[in-house]
Structure formats: C-alpha cells, structure tokens
C-alpha cells in the first residue's frame, strides 16, 4: 500500500478574467519511508502541489490519499516544514517545537517533555530557552524541522527548507536531514529547485515544466540516493 498518492491533481487561478493553469493531471505515489523530491523552477507549481497535499488549499479536481484515505483538510498525519522557519519570535526554542503538540491539546509541560527528544535529534540541546533572534539561520531551520517532527507525522512535507541558507550551512543541513531521516524513517515529500540537492537526498524524484501554462504532467525519473545513509 502506498503511504501517499496523488491522483490527477489539477489547479488553476483566475484573476481579472485571466485564468492561469498551475497544475494539470499531476499523479504521484510514494511508498512508506520513501524520500521523494519534486524538482522544478520557480513558478512551476511545486509549492501549490505541496499545499494541496497538506490540505491547505483544495485542487480543482483530483484526489490526495494517505494510507488510502482521502485528504481534504490539514491533519496531524502531515507535518509541514516551510521555506521560512515561521518560528514565533516571543516563544523559546522548546516552546516553538512544542507548539504543534499544544495545538493537539497537550498541556504545556507534557508538550515540552515530548518536544525535548526532537530538540536533541536536530542538535539543539542547550538552546531550549533561546529565542529565534538568538539563533543562526541553520539553527532556526533545525527548530523548524523539530517542530514538524514532534507531532510524529506519517508524511513530512518540506518546501525548499534550505533555500535561504548559505552554501556551507545548506550542505550541513542536508547531511543532518539524511541523518534524521535514517533514524525516523518518515515518508518525505521534498520540494527544491536544485537538482543536485534532490539527487543527494532522495530515493527518486519528479520534475515539472518551468512555465505555469506548460503541460505540467510531472516527468518522473529515478535515481540512487547519493547520501551517506542511503
């Protein structure tokens, strides 16, 4: 059984009587514990597709399934790592990582206890009481990743999470992501515009045409992951 399946996803936007087709008949399957990347230029609909998978927006047609269950809204079975870290500036690292757990109904103390293992997992032990303004860009993205992992999602959705980092920090975070993935074995759908990053991280991937009005039927290709833990 597939962990995640997209069937014929279509999405268009209309503004001032002009309709732009973003996604046309996108279909994708991901097995349990598989790491799959979508590669494409800016504006090709990668983030739109990821947000449809998360249930943040609805497709015009088509269907998203997780464990053969149709998805129509956000849920605890998906964690989203945004391009920007989106950490709340008034909350400490541990409070930011525990946020999703609190939203699930856990009290603050229990949420923090459940969050601590993920702070250690991403290498932020010792910074639990720091605020986002006191962290580097790489550390903020570690906290962003820990927050998504803490809710124990079945599928982890990652929207170009390292795009804003410098080259050296990005390489370190790629290595860290593979280390974490090898321990957690979450199913991952990763979006990037860098082919090298996708090849390094992924079991396989799909590419999309660059223009929104192009055919946008994902052209699939397979590769052996180049990461050290693959």
N, C-alpha and C positions, 0 to 999 in steps of 0.2 A: 504493500500500500504506500502511495506517495504521502509524504508529510505535507507538501504544499502543491497545489495545482491551480493554474490559471487557464481558463477556457474561453478563447475568443474574445478577449477584452478589447473594447472599443471606447474611445473617449474623444470628444470634440468640445471646443469652447466657442461661444458666439458672442461677439461684441460689435455694436454698431452695424448690425445686419451682415457682418462678415464672420463666417464660420471657419475655424482652424482645426483640422483633424490632427490630433496628437498621437493617438494610438489606434491601430487598426488590426483587429483579429490577432491579438497577442496571446499565444498559448505557451505554457511553460510547466514543466513538472520538476519537483525537487524531492529526492529521497530523504529519509530520516538521516540526520547527522551529516548531510552533504553541504558543502560550501560552494555556492554558485554566484557568479558575478554577472552583472549586466554592464556592458561597456558601450559608451556612445558619447558623441559630442554634446555640448551644452544645447539645450532646447529640443532634444530628440524625444523627450517624454519619460526619461528614466525615473525621475522623482515622482512624476504623476503616477506611474505604474506602482511605485513603492507605496505611495499613499493610498492607492486603491487596495493593495494587498493588506494594508493596515486598517482599512475601513474608514479612513479619514474623509475620503471622497468616494462617490459612487460612479461606477462605469455607466456609459450609455447602454451597453449591452455586454453580455459575457458573465462569467462567474468565477469567483475565487473560492477554493475549498482548502481547508486544513483538516487532515485526518478524515477526508470525505464529508466534512461538514461545511455547508455554505456559509460564507462570511459576508455580513452586510454592515458591520459596525466595529469600532475598536474593541479589543478584548484582552484579557490577561494572558492569552496564549501567544501574544505577539509583543516583542519589545522593539522599540524604535530608537536607533542612535542617529540623531540629526546631524546635519553638516555643521551647524553651530552647536556648541555644547549645551546651550539653553539652561545652564545652571542658574538657580535663583541666588542673586548676589547677597541676600540677607541671611541665607542659610549656610551652615558649615558644610564641609565635605560629607560628613556622616549623615547630616540631615537631608542633603540633596540626594544621596544614594538611597536613603530610606523613604524618599517621597512617594514612590510608587507603592511601596508596602503600606504606607499610611493611607493612601487613597483606596487601597483594598480593604481598609477597615481595621488594620492593626494599630494598637496604641503605640505611642512614640517610643517607649522603652523596648517593646518587642520588635518594632521595626528596625531600631538601631542594632539590636542584637543580631537580627537576621541579615543586616547590611554589612556587618563587620567582616565576615569571611570574603565578601566580594571586594571590599577595600583592600584586604590583604592580597587577593587574587590579582588585582591590577597594579599592585606595588605601591599603594598609597598609605600603608601603615605609618603612623607617626604624623600624618597630616589630617587626621579625622576632624580636628577642631579648627582647621584653617578655612578661611573664606575664599571664594573663587578669585577675588582680586589679589590674593597672595600666592596664586598658583601660576605656573607656566602654561603655555598653550597645550603642551603634551600632557601635563598633569590634569588639566581641565577635561581633556578628552578621555583620560583614564577614568575620571569620576563619572563622566557621561556614559561610558561603557558599563561601569559597575552598576549604575542606576538601572540600566536596561536589563542587566543580567540578574539583578537582585530579585526581580519578580518571577524568575525562573520561567521564561517564556519557552514555548515549544519552537517558535521561529524567531530568529533575531534579524531585524531589518536594519541595514546600515546604508545611509545616504551620504556618500563621499565624506566619511568622518575625518579623513586626514588631509583633505584638500587645502586647508588653510595653514597647515604646518610647514615649517622649513624642511628641506630635503632630508637632512640628517635625522631630525625628530620623526619625520614620516617613516623612514626606514626602521627606526627603533619601534615605533608603534605597530608597524606591520609585523615585525618579529614577535612583539608582545601579543598581538591578536592571534597569531598562529599558536603560540604557547597556551593561551587561554582556551582557544577552540579545541586544542588537543586534550585538554583536561575536562572541559564542559561538554564537548561533542554536541553542541546545539546545531540545529539546522539554520544555515545562514544564507540570506539573500543580500548581496553586497553590490552597491552601485558605485561606479567610478568612470572617469573619462580617460584613465591611464591604462593602456593595455598591459604595460609591464607590471603594474600593481595587481591587476586581475590574474595574470599568469602566475605570479608569485604566490598569491593567496589561495587560488581556487582549485576545486576539482574539475570544474568545467564552467563554461560561460555562454552568454548570448550577446550579440552585438546588434545595435539598432542603427538605421539610416540617420544621417545628420539632420535632415530637414523635417519639420513637423508635417508637411504635406506629402512627404515621401511615403512609400508603401508601408513602411514601419512594421512589416512582418519580420519578427526577430530572426536573423540568420544565426543559426547555432553552430558552435564549434566546440570541440572537446580538447582538453589538454591534461597532461600530468602535472599536478601541482608541484611548484619548484620550492616550496617552503621546506625548512628543515624537519618539520614534524609531520609531513605528509607521508 
